[in-house]
Amino acid sequence: MALSSLNGSELQIKPNLKIRRVVSVSSPAFQLLNGYRFWGLEGLEADDRIPFIERIGDELLRLFQERRATPYDRLEDGSTLLHVSYRATNSCKPLNEHCVVLFGTL
């Protein structure tokens, strides 16, 4: 239910139903982001990792354009693409800011 006020004198109550797309961890976008952990980039300097992250962004955009994924996809636990991208790079703090800029609209 959503409450809204009109002109300060009326109160409206509207039902509000949101449906979120829930996908499996093996969906294309989540596979792409989870794969980051296994690319062996931990030994690279942050600046050397940025091209890889930019390629992930390009690949995500392609998945969105092909309608194989959406920015609103969620896992069963509620995790979004932004959550997973942050967790994937959490061990490399300098990259987190870059990921938020890159994936921040998700």
C-alpha positions, 0 to 999 in steps of 0.5 A: 500500500502506498500513501500519498497526500494531495494538496495537504487536505486529501490522503490517498491509499493506493495498492502498490505491487512490485515484481522483481525478476529473480534469476539463478546464479548461473544467469549470464550477468551473474556468471560474468560477475562471479567469474571475476574472482577466478580470473587471477587478477588479485596479483595485479595493481589496481590500475592494471585491473581497470581494463578488465572491469571495463570489459565486464561493463561492456559485456554487461551492456551487450547482455542488456541489449540482447535482453539476456539480462536486465539491470534489475535482475536479482538473486533469490537472496535479493542480491543485485548485480551491484552487490555481486560486483562489489563482493567480487572486487571487495579484496581490492579496495582501490577498485571498489570506487571504479566498480561503483562508478561503472555499475552504479546505475544497476 
